[in-house]
Amino acid sequence: MDKITLTYDGTFEGLLSAIFETYRLKINVDRIVPISNYQDSLFAEPVHVVTNMVWVKRVKKGIQQRCGKAANTLLYRCFLSEQRDIELLILHFVRTAMIRQHDVTRNYRDEKILNLHQINKKIGREVHRMHAFVRFQKTKDDIFISIIEPDFNVLPLIGDHFEKRYPAMQWLIYDTKRHYGIYYNKSVLDFITFEAKDHLKLRQLSKDILTTDEPDYQNLWRSYFKSVNIPERNNQKLHVQHVPKRYWKYLVEK
Amino acid sequence: MNERIKEKLEILSDAAKYDVSCSSSGSKRKNTKYGMGNSTGMGICHTYTQDGRCVSLLKILLTNYCIFDCAYCVSRKSNDVKRAAFTVKEVVDLTMNFYQRNYIEGLFLSSGIFQNSDYTMERLVRIAKELRTIHKFNGYIHLKTIPGASEELMQEAGLYADRLSVNIEMPSESSLKKVAPEKDYKSVLEPMSYIKEKIIENKEERRKSKKAPLFSPGGQSTQLVIGASPEKDLEVLTLADGLYRQKSLKRVYYSGYIPISEDNRLPVIYQPPLIRENRLYQADWLMRFYGFNLNEIVDEKNPDLDLALDPKAAYALRNPAIFPIDINKADYELILRVPGIGVKSAKKIVSARKFGALREGHLRKLGLVWKRAKYFITCADRNFKFLNWKPEVIRQQISSTIMTKAANSNQLSLFP
């Protein structure tokens, strides 16, 4: 039988539904792609899979029974990498676990499983960077706003950290690349989107909306950053390695 | 905001920067319901300076006025520098505002000694107390214990701080006395012992009742200045090893001496000994995380670390009988001893080999440093016979790659 391409809605649940579908239809798939990324091919008509929460539960349960809860987390985090064909790596993991009937998570001999761990490591690094590089600016109505542009779609993974740290503040972290944010109102953390015309305003916060002492604290931070440096030890290579240039745009001190 | 605060911040952070302790880790402090901040245990570096050092805490002196005259210190009495002093309110305000903006993990507060030790310590404690009680600040606080401060004040400091530290600075008492006439080892080691006892006591109390208040949950640390006095690495590491074992320190920091003073009690040097500093940290890591004993790293015959070779590789080449190590059979502890294999890759190896024998192809992808490790291991498809194991040859191959690496960075300027 010819290999088939499946499309899904672009969510993790959608992907798990598609994986379930490969079992239900007993098919081998060529690719699984988000419907929005799918480009028409002359030769194949893709099959679209509608997200089905019952299937999602069954897949998750199947993984958890064989590989433990952590495996589901691993797959979700890898999914957020948005890497091309990450779907096939995840499919491979599920299939291997089902065939072997035991925990395959630590089988680093399997190239694709090792690859998932490497991706997960990159995700972890990006999450850690966002914990470090988020810079809030205080607005007149007491909301702390931060703009980020992470390499991967890590916003769903970082809210928890900031919620624990700043439970008594209102804050918004906005991903300008993916056009959505997380907003916390001192009690609930939620995803938030803005109309297209507001995207640009978020890229560069206008002075008018910030508190009057916001520029002062930014200045103080910049001068602190400068004076803690020890020029005799200068090491630009190490500096850039730790704070890659692509993050400079939203760092107050750079 | 006035210019005066900015100037104070510049003076008092510039004076604090030679204290290399930066970590915000090792302490878990949960936030309170409407409080500000927490410590997760792992620490976060929020940015890095041009010299590649991490910036995690707002590291400042309360004041750089000082009655002491320690030659290694930029704030010594006889040095002609601009002096300044923060008020309690100013430090609290800076900490809170930087923290809210996610610039920092917390506060690192030290001070020159003005009037006397207790007077100074009392002010440091007051700042920590105000942050914790009035502002519900639960971020990281690192306090310096001022030598000579009373036990009551140290006790109080431990209640608010996540980590306490007192710097030894000079790696031998005779060197310390030479450059810091007002100090001796007793004045440093006694507070350390006191804090250690308190930490143990507190752990016991916390075991009985979760509600018992924390006491310096991130432990204590110290700093040794390297290259300003004649001690060999053997003496430096013996001291560090003793501090880890007897005083249960969490960290010993090594700070390559930077010629900040033209004080004639100190040698004239032009470049901080950065490579030596790096080797000492590597040796320190081997003792703490890799199960090495001090005498396996340095001894009477080799009192200094090899600058051209990392201490683990140097150990391996001094002990050829242990190698090669069979990756598929050796214990985890032994795998940890292979140059080029770290804690993470050693764990991966031990997990992965349960699924089948490991070959070179697997190992190359596991994240270990293959070009280093390859000299010391065998695996399913690598027979040691063909490795042609000669310590001198390997030494040259490994150290030449290290030196080329150094040549590409500014560190080579150490070897003109």
Chai-1 contact restraints between the chains, C-beta under 6 A:
chainA,res_idxA,chainB,res_idxB,connection_type,confidence,min_distance_angstrom,max_distance_angstrom,comment,restraint_id
A,R106,B,S351,contact,1.0,0.0,6.0,A-B,restraint_1
A,N107,B,F355,contact,1.0,0.0,6.0,A-B,restraint_2
A,Y108,B,K348,contact,1.0,0.0,6.0,A-B,restraint_3
A,Y108,B,A352,contact,1.0,0.0,6.0,A-B,restraint_4
A,R109,B,A352,contact,1.0,0.0,6.0,A-B,restraint_5
A,R109,B,F355,contact,1.0,0.0,6.0,A-B,restraint_6
A,R109,B,G356,contact,1.0,0.0,6.0,A-B,restraint_7
A,R109,B,H362,contact,1.0,0.0,6.0,A-B,restraint_8
A,L114,B,K365,contact,1.0,0.0,6.0,A-B,restraint_9
A,H131,B,I44,contact,1.0,0.0,6.0,A-B,restraint_10
A,A132,B,I44,contact,1.0,0.0,6.0,A-B,restraint_11
A,A132,B,H46,contact,1.0,0.0,6.0,A-B,restraint_12
A,V134,B,N102,contact,1.0,0.0,6.0,A-B,restraint_13
A,F136,B,R101,contact,1.0,0.0,6.0,A-B,restraint_14
A,F136,B,N102,contact,1.0,0.0,6.0,A-B,restraint_15
A,K164,B,N31,contact,1.0,0.0,6.0,A-B,restraint_16
A,K164,B,N38,contact,1.0,0.0,6.0,A-B,restraint_17
A,R165,B,G37,contact,1.0,0.0,6.0,A-B,restraint_18
A,R165,B,N38,contact,1.0,0.0,6.0,A-B,restraint_19
A,A168,B,Y34,contact,1.0,0.0,6.0,A-B,restraint_20
A,D216,B,M1,contact,1.0,0.0,6.0,A-B,restraint_21
A,Y217,B,N97,contact,1.0,0.0,6.0,A-B,restraint_22
A,L220,B,L9,contact,1.0,0.0,6.0,A-B,restraint_23
A,W221,B,Y103,contact,1.0,0.0,6.0,A-B,restraint_24
A,S223,B,K6,contact,1.0,0.0,6.0,A-B,restraint_25
A,S223,B,E10,contact,1.0,0.0,6.0,A-B,restraint_26
A,Y224,B,L9,contact,1.0,0.0,6.0,A-B,restraint_27
A,Y224,B,S13,contact,1.0,0.0,6.0,A-B,restraint_28
A,S227,B,E10,contact,1.0,0.0,6.0,A-B,restraint_29
A,S227,B,S13,contact,1.0,0.0,6.0,A-B,restraint_30
A,S227,B,D14,contact,1.0,0.0,6.0,A-B,restraint_31
A,V228,B,S13,contact,1.0,0.0,6.0,A-B,restraint_32
A,V228,B,K17,contact,1.0,0.0,6.0,A-B,restraint_33
A,V228,B,T49,contact,1.0,0.0,6.0,A-B,restraint_34
A,N229,B,T49,contact,1.0,0.0,6.0,A-B,restraint_35
A,N229,B,Q50,contact,1.0,0.0,6.0,A-B,restraint_36
A,N229,B,D51,contact,1.0,0.0,6.0,A-B,restraint_37
A,I230,B,D51,contact,1.0,0.0,6.0,A-B,restraint_38
A,E232,B,I258,contact,1.0,0.0,6.0,A-B,restraint_39
A,E232,B,P272,contact,1.0,0.0,6.0,A-B,restraint_40
A,R233,B,D51,contact,1.0,0.0,6.0,A-B,restraint_41
A,N234,B,Q50,contact,1.0,0.0,6.0,A-B,restraint_42
A,N234,B,D51,contact,1.0,0.0,6.0,A-B,restraint_43
A,N235,B,D51,contact,1.0,0.0,6.0,A-B,restraint_44
A,N235,B,G52,contact,1.0,0.0,6.0,A-B,restraint_45
A,L238,B,G52,contact,1.0,0.0,6.0,A-B,restraint_46
A,H239,B,Y48,contact,1.0,0.0,6.0,A-B,restraint_47
A,H239,B,Q50,contact,1.0,0.0,6.0,A-B,restraint_48
A,H239,B,G52,contact,1.0,0.0,6.0,A-B,restraint_49
A,H242,B,Y48,contact,1.0,0.0,6.0,A-B,restraint_50
A,V243,B,Y48,contact,1.0,0.0,6.0,A-B,restraint_51
A,E253,B,T47,contact,1.0,0.0,6.0,A-B,restraint_52
